[in-house]
């Protein structure tokens, strides 16, 4: 299997869309940044990236500045598990609906921050 470094696929329109959404962890909509998932999971087609390699923009999620800093401070896997979010499914869902703000909010409410939805659906089933 070839996991060599590959060129990043950029999509500035999608990144602008991600920045217009509320944070997927806490719902804050005042300081949203496009946060790229760096950890890999081949089950979702996401190669590991790091160091000087930035992931393609389809792997960006909306995070407030506080959560974005926390995402990069320690284990990214632990960060997403703490928030009970499967970042791969969420990123793919938002990318497929890029530009559709209303649908993106619905996706975030069901997969992210909204009013206890995390407790209703149980722990995230992410296999690293």
C-alpha positions in Angstrom: 0.0 0.0 0.0 1.4 3.4 -1.0 1.0 6.0 1.7 3.6 8.3 0.2 3.1 12.1 0.5 0.6 13.4 -2.1 -0.3 16.9 -3.3 -3.0 18.6 -1.2 -6.3 19.1 -2.9 -7.3 22.7 -2.2 -10.9 24.0 -2.2 -11.1 27.6 -1.0 -14.9 27.7 -1.5 -15.3 24.7 0.8 -13.0 26.3 3.4 -15.1 29.5 3.3 -18.2 27.4 3.8 -16.7 25.6 6.8 -15.7 28.9 8.4 -19.3 30.1 8.1 -20.5 27.2 10.3 -20.6 27.0 14.1 -18.0 25.0 15.9 -18.8 21.3 15.7 -17.8 20.7 19.3 -19.4 23.6 21.2 -21.7 25.4 18.7 -19.8 28.8 19.0 -20.2 30.8 15.8 -18.1 33.8 16.6 -14.6 32.5 15.9 -14.9 29.5 13.6 -11.7 28.2 11.9 -11.3 25.5 9.3 -9.5 22.7 11.2 -8.0 19.9 9.2 -8.0 16.4 10.5 -4.4 15.2 10.5 -4.7 11.8 12.0 -5.4 9.0 9.5 -7.9 6.3 9.2 -7.7 4.2 6.1 -11.2 2.7 6.7 -12.5 6.2 5.7 -9.9 6.8 3.0 -8.0 9.3 5.1 -4.2 8.9 4.9 -2.2 10.1 7.9 -0.6 13.5 7.5 1.6 15.5 9.6 4.8 17.5 9.8 5.0 19.6 6.7 2.1 17.9 4.9 -1.4 19.4 5.3 -4.5 17.3 4.5 -6.8 18.0 1.6 -9.5 20.5 2.3 -12.3 17.9 2.2 -10.9 16.9 5.7 -11.7 20.3 7.3 -14.1 20.7 10.1 -15.5 23.9 11.8 -13.8 24.5 15.2 -13.8 27.6 17.3 -10.3 28.9 18.0 -10.2 27.4 21.5 -11.2 23.9 20.3 -8.8 24.2 17.3 -5.9 24.8 19.6 -6.9 21.9 21.8 -7.2 19.6 18.7 -3.5 20.2 18.0 -2.2 20.1 21.6 -2.3 16.4 22.3 -3.7 13.2 20.8 -6.1 14.1 18.0 -7.8 10.8 18.5 -8.4 11.6 22.1 -9.7 15.0 21.3 -12.4 13.7 18.9 -13.3 10.8 21.3 -13.7 13.4 24.2 -16.3 15.2 22.0 -17.9 12.0 20.9 -17.5 12.9 17.2 -16.4 10.7 14.3 -14.4 13.4 12.5 -14.2 11.3 9.2 -17.9 10.9 8.8 -18.6 14.5 9.8 -16.0 15.8 7.4 -17.3 13.7 4.5 -20.9 14.6 5.3 -20.1 18.4 5.3 -18.0 18.1 2.1 -20.8 16.3 0.3 -23.2 19.1 1.3 -20.7 21.9 0.9 -22.6 25.2 0.2 -25.9 24.0 1.7 -25.9 25.9 5.0 -29.2 24.5 6.2 -28.3 20.9 5.6 -24.9 21.5 7.3 -26.6 22.8 10.4 -28.8 19.7 10.5 -25.6 17.5 10.1 -23.9 19.4 12.9 -26.9 19.0 15.1 -27.0 15.3 14.6 -23.3 14.5 14.6 -21.9 17.3 16.7 -22.7 19.8 19.3 -26.5 20.1 19.5 -28.3 19.8 22.9 -27.3 16.4 24.1 -27.4 14.6 20.7 -24.1 13.0 21.7 -25.8 11.3 24.7 -28.8 10.2 22.6 -26.7 8.4 20.0 -24.2 6.9 22.4 -20.4 6.8 22.2 -18.7 7.5 18.8 -17.8 4.3 17.1 -14.4 5.3 15.6 -11.9 2.6 15.0 -8.4 4.1 14.8 
